[in-house]
Amino acid sequence: MTADSNMVDAENYIMMAADRNGIKTDVELNNYIDGLAHLFSLSPFNLTPSQYEIVRKHVATKFRVKIVPGFTLSYEHEPWFYDAYNLSDKGFWKRYRTNLSKERSPTAIGEMDAFTNKVMDCCGNPSFDKPFERYGLVIGDVQSGKTSTYVGLMCKAADVKYDIFIVLTGMSNNLRRQTQVRIEEGFVGFKSDSGEKVGVGNINPSINAFSYTSLLDDFKGQISINASATKVSGILPRFSFKD
């Protein structure tokens, strides 16, 4: 059997097994596929890690899952985002959505699109002529898509002229590096340590974003000073996330 036919067989096996086991959500599907990974390096599939990753992503785009919609709680809410967003070119979000489509189903992306719109509408409008402060908390289960969701929020916030994002990843340097990779792939578009295009940068490199951190280095004092000096019309719109 050829490698291609082995990959097709593996994909069909996962689809049927997931259906038999009552997999309903994208989180359940991801966890289920993770649990099967060791089987597909063996006969009769004999897949390499890279081949299995291709199968995994293909299954994620084809398997029908139920997405549990997110919900928001807010106070003193003045709707603004939808009008502002419709006037933007949606460049950051469009290229991120295209990149997501390589490994997410249209249903999952559609739910993320709707939910991130809700969250953004609860934030402040960076075009206000007066300073403002808005605070919020996004909560999700382990492996529920929190990182991909807040990268989506960053994209939409950038589309409506937010200009500085601060992401707090805890005390683990390994987690900081993992998050750096995800943000470079989904928002920045190039590797901060080498300049090589990656993720969304291969879709539309004309959109520019810059990271003050890299895989090797976190913030340093002088960089923090330079970042805090970046202002637009006397206002510093800020978006902070904790992973």
C-alpha positions in Angstrom: 0.0 0.0 0.0 1.2 3.6 -0.7 1.6 6.3 1.9 -1.4 8.1 0.5 -3.7 5.1 0.8 -2.5 4.5 4.3 -3.3 8.1 5.2 -6.8 7.8 3.7 -7.3 4.5 5.6 -6.2 6.3 8.8 -8.6 9.2 8.2 -11.5 6.9 7.6 -10.7 4.9 10.7 -10.7 8.0 12.9 -13.9 9.3 11.4 -15.8 6.0 12.0 -14.3 5.4 15.4 -15.1 9.0 16.6 -18.6 8.6 15.3 -19.0 5.2 17.1 -17.7 6.7 20.3 -20.2 9.6 20.3 -17.7 12.4 19.8 -19.8 15.6 19.7 -17.5 18.6 20.2 -14.3 19.9 18.8 -12.5 19.5 22.1 -13.7 15.9 22.4 -12.4 15.3 18.9 -9.0 16.7 19.6 -8.6 14.7 22.8 -9.8 11.6 21.0 -7.4 12.0 18.1 -4.5 12.6 20.6 -5.3 9.3 22.3 -5.0 7.4 19.0 -1.8 8.9 17.8 0.4 6.0 18.9 -1.6 3.5 16.9 -0.9 5.0 13.5 2.8 4.6 13.6 2.2 0.8 13.6 1.0 -1.6 11.0 -1.2 -1.5 8.9 -1.0 2.3 8.8 2.8 3.0 9.4 2.4 6.7 9.3 5.2 9.1 10.0 4.6 11.9 12.5 4.2 14.4 9.6 1.8 12.2 7.8 -0.3 11.7 10.9 -0.4 15.5 11.4 -1.8 15.9 7.9 -4.5 13.3 8.7 -5.3 14.9 12.0 -5.8 18.3 10.4 -7.9 16.8 7.5 -10.2 15.0 10.0 -10.6 18.2 12.0 -11.9 20.0 8.9 -14.4 17.2 7.9 -15.8 15.8 11.1 -19.1 17.3 12.1 -18.9 18.6 15.7 -21.3 20.5 18.0 -19.7 23.8 19.1 -20.9 25.0 22.5 -21.4 28.7 21.9 -19.6 31.1 24.3 -21.5 33.7 26.2 -20.6 37.1 27.7 -21.5 39.1 30.8 -20.9 42.8 30.7 -21.9 46.1 32.4 -22.3 49.6 31.1 -22.1 48.3 27.6 -22.4 50.7 24.7 -22.5 48.7 21.4 -19.8 50.0 19.0 -17.8 47.1 17.5 -20.0 45.9 14.6 -20.2 49.3 13.0 -16.5 50.0 13.4 -15.6 46.5 12.2 -17.8 46.7 9.1 -15.9 49.9 8.1 -12.5 48.1 8.4 -10.9 46.0 5.8 -10.8 43.0 8.3 -7.3 42.2 7.0 -5.9 40.6 10.2 -9.0 38.5 10.8 -9.3 37.4 7.1 -5.8 36.0 6.9 -6.1 34.4 10.4 -9.4 32.8 9.3 -7.8 31.4 6.2 -4.9 30.0 8.3 -7.4 28.4 10.7 -9.3 26.7 7.9 -6.3 24.4 7.4 -7.1 22.6 10.6 -10.5 23.8 11.9 -14.0 23.0 10.5 -16.1 25.9 9.1 -18.5 25.4 12.0 -15.8 25.9 14.6 -14.4 28.9 12.8 -17.9 30.4 12.5 -18.5 30.0 16.2 -15.2 31.6 17.0 -16.0 34.5 14.6 -19.4 35.1 16.3 -18.0 34.8 19.9 -15.0 37.1 19.3 -17.4 39.7 17.9 -19.4 39.6 21.1 -16.3 40.0 23.3 -14.9 42.8 21.2 -18.2 44.7 21.5 -17.8 44.6 25.3 -14.4 46.3 25.0 -13.9 50.0 24.6 -13.7 51.8 21.3 -10.1 52.9 20.6 -11.4 55.7 18.4 -13.1 57.4 21.4 -11.6 60.9 21.9 -11.3 60.4 25.6 -9.2 57.8 27.5 -11.1 54.8 28.9 -10.5 51.6 30.9 -12.3 48.3 30.3 -11.4 45.1 32.1 -12.6 41.6 31.3 -11.8 37.9 31.9 -12.1 35.1 29.3 -12.5 31.6 30.8 -12.3 28.3 29.1 -11.5 24.6 29.8 -8.1 23.1 29.2 -7.6 22.5 25.4 -10.8 24.4 24.7 -9.3 26.8 22.2 -8.4 29.8 24.5 -5.2 30.6 22.7 -6.7 30.5 19.2 -9.6 32.6 20.5 -7.6 35.4 22.0 -5.3 35.4 18.9 -8.6 35.9 17.0 -9.5 38.8 19.4 -6.1 40.3 18.7 -6.7 40.2 15.0 -10.1 41.8 15.2 -8.9 44.4 17.7 -6.0 45.3 15.4 -8.5 45.7 12.5 -10.4 48.4 14.5 -7.1 50.2 15.4 -6.0 48.7 18.8 -2.2 49.0 18.5 -0.6 47.3 21.6 -1.3 43.9 23.0 0.2 42.5 26.2 0.0 38.7 26.7 0.8 37.2 30.1 1.7 33.5 30.0 2.6 32.8 33.6 5.9 31.7 35.1 6.8 28.9 32.7 9.2 29.8 29.9 8.1 26.8 27.9 4.5 28.0 27.9 5.8 31.5 27.0 7.6 30.0 24.0 4.6 28.0 22.9 2.4 31.0 23.1 5.0 33.0 21.1 4.8 30.5 18.4 1.0 30.6 18.2 1.0 34.4 18.1 3.6 34.5 15.4 1.7 32.0 13.3 -1.7 33.6 13.8 -1.0 37.3 14.2 2.5 38.5 13.5 3.2 36.4 10.4 6.9 35.9 10.8 9.3 34.4 13.2 10.7 37.0 15.6 14.1 35.4 15.9 14.8 34.9 12.1 12.3 37.0 10.1 11.1 33.9 8.3 7.5 34.1 7.1 5.1 31.7 9.0 1.4 31.1 9.2 -0.6 34.2 8.3 2.6 35.7 6.8 2.4 33.2 4.0 -1.2 34.3 3.3 -0.9 38.1 3.3 2.6 39.4 4.1 1.5 43.0 3.4 -0.1 43.3 6.8 2.4 44.3 9.4 2.6 43.5 13.1 5.7 43.4 15.4 6.6 41.4 18.5 8.8 42.9 21.2 9.5 39.3 22.4 10.9 36.2 20.6 11.4 32.5 21.3 14.6 33.4 23.0 13.9 36.6 24.8 11.1 38.0 26.9 10.6 41.8 27.7 13.6 43.8 28.6 13.5 47.2 30.3 14.4 49.4 27.3 11.9 47.5 25.1 9.1 48.1 27.7 9.9 51.8 27.7 9.7 52.0 23.9 6.4 50.1 23.9 4.9 52.4 26.5 5.8 55.4 24.5 3.7 54.2 21.5 0.6 56.3 21.4 -2.1 57.1 18.9 -3.9 60.5 19.2 -2.9 60.7 22.8 -4.7 57.4 23.6 -3.0 54.1 24.4 -5.6 51.4 23.7 -4.5 48.2 25.5 -5.5 44.6 25.3 -4.2 42.2 27.9 -4.5 38.4 28.0 -3.4 35.9 30.6 -2.8 32.4 29.3 
